[in-house]
Amino acid sequence: MDVAGLLVHDIAGSYFSSIVASVTRAAEEQGAIVVLGTVPRDRVRRDAAGPRHRPRRQPHH
């Protein structure tokens, strides 16, 4: 079975919910499933800017 992953900002809004519905319908027609996840808007903007250096986390003492 094929799987498609889909990350959206806000599933409650009509814009993203229509995208999710269309992708899900197309996947079902092909016998695939969709795994849906949400991400914060600032994360989408930050990641769209491209790779960057991520600071190392300091160990907790």
Secondary structure, DSSP 8 states (H G I E B T S, - for coil): --EEEEEES-TTSHHHHHHHHHHHHHHHHTT-EEEEEE--HHHHHHHHT------------
